[in-house]
Structures are given as structure tokens and as C-alpha cells.
């Protein structure tokens, strides 16, 4: 389905079997966490993420928007998401329809729609060529020639490291 940046393969982030299925379909490296789309900043609590006031202030500079923010996550029960990194990347999309969908579905992991190492798809036809019947539902958002989100690491003290521009 289209996200605010690219087409993504999406599924419920809080369902370990769904997450593992997406890793398998995408042939994603098992130690590489996925970005999680949220519909509201309050959803970070579902991932045991506690923001400092400084972090919360910094987040508001980037969200909603096409920037993924990496935050600390020390919850061992979420290792299937953080893959041992003790961090998770979140994005609060600009698109209000997508935000509303996320508020209904809950947070969704959303890696780009391509097998590991191949270019992201720009339309549903390309997605179907990559994944055929491995995907349950294709949502056509037309041609998307966007780019992957900017990725920032937001530290407890509010400082930021740029990981991908």
C-alpha cells in the first residue's frame, strides 16, 4: 500500500507472527528493524517508549512528516521488532487518511515494498511482479516515485544524529 513516502508492505506491528511473515516475504535481513507507522504520538507508549520533554519537543519539529525517528526501546518482549538493537524507528505520516487508518488498525510496520537489495516499487504492477500471491491485499495508490524517509536518532538529551538524509 502507499505510505507517505513509498509503497510499503504493512502489517500489525504488535503481532509477532505478522512481523515475521513480512520479514520472510521481503527476504529482509533478520537483524534489521523495520520502521513503524503510528497514527498518534501517544501510540509510542504501546512500545514502552517514554519521552523526555526535550525529546517530545524535538519530535514536534519533524512530525507529522516524512521523517523516521529512532527511539530507545528496552522492552525485551519487543525484541522481534527491535531485533536486539534496543531501539525502534517510528514515523507519524503527514497524510491524514493514513493517520486515520493507523488510528483504526494500530501501529503498522512498513518496510518498503521490495525484496531486500532490489529497488522499491513505484506502482502496484511492480509490487505484484515482486510478490505475486504472497501479499494478501494490494492497495493501488497510483505511481509513487518518492524517496525513503529521512532517518534520525533522537537521544534522551534531545540531541539528534542523522542516519539517512
PEPENOR-V871450 format. One record per residue. N is the residue number from 1. D_CENTER is the distance of its C-alpha to the mean C-alpha in Angstrom with 1 decimal. Layout:
# PEPENOR-V871450
[[N/D_CENTER] [N/D_CENTER]]
This chain:
# PEPENOR-V871450
[[1/12.6] [2/12.2] [3/9.3] [4/10.5] [5/10.5] [6/10.9] [7/11.3] [8/8.6] [9/9.6] [10/8.3] [11/9.8] [12/10.6] [13/8.9] [14/12.4] [15/14.2] [16/14.8] [17/16.6] [18/13.8] [19/11.4] [20/14.4] [21/15.3] [22/12.2] [23/12.9] [24/16.4] [25/16.0] [26/14.0] [27/16.4] [28/13.8] [29/15.4] [30/15.5] [31/15.3] [32/12.0] [33/9.0] [34/5.6] [35/2.5] [36/2.9] [37/4.5] [38/8.1] [39/11.4] [40/13.5] [41/13.7] [42/15.9] [43/13.1] [44/12.6] [45/15.9] [46/14.7] [47/13.2] [48/16.6] [49/15.4] [50/18.5] [51/18.5] [52/21.8] [53/23.3] [54/22.8] [55/19.0] [56/18.8] [57/20.9] [58/18.9] [59/15.6] [60/17.7] [61/18.5] [62/15.0] [63/13.6] [64/13.4] [65/12.5] [66/10.7] [67/10.2] [68/7.5] [69/9.7] [70/10.4] [71/12.6] [72/15.1] [73/14.8] [74/18.2] [75/18.0] [76/19.2] [77/18.5] [78/14.7] [79/15.5] [80/14.1] [81/10.6] [82/11.8] [83/14.1] [84/16.9] [85/15.5] [86/15.7] [87/12.7] [88/9.1] [89/6.6] [90/5.8] [91/6.1] [92/9.0] [93/9.8] [94/13.5] [95/14.4] [96/16.2] [97/16.3] [98/12.6] [99/12.8] [100/15.8] [101/14.2] [102/11.5] [103/14.6] [104/16.3] [105/13.9] [106/12.2] [107/8.6] [108/6.7] [109/4.6] [110/4.1] [111/6.0] [112/8.7] [113/11.7] [114/14.2] [115/15.8] [116/15.5] [117/17.7] [118/18.2] [119/17.3] [120/14.5] [121/16.2] [122/17.6] [123/18.9] [124/19.2] [125/22.3] [126/20.6] [127/17.8] [128/20.8] [129/22.6] [130/19.9] [131/19.2] [132/22.3] [133/22.5] [134/19.8] [135/17.4] [136/18.7] [137/18.1] [138/17.6] [139/17.1] [140/18.8] [141/17.8] [142/20.4] [143/20.2] [144/17.1] [145/17.9] [146/15.3] [147/13.8] [148/10.6] [149/9.4] [150/11.7] [151/10.7] [152/13.0] [153/14.2] [154/15.8] [155/18.7] [156/20.7] [157/23.5] [158/21.3] [159/21.6] [160/18.8] [161/18.3] [162/16.9] [163/15.1] [164/14.2] [165/16.0]]
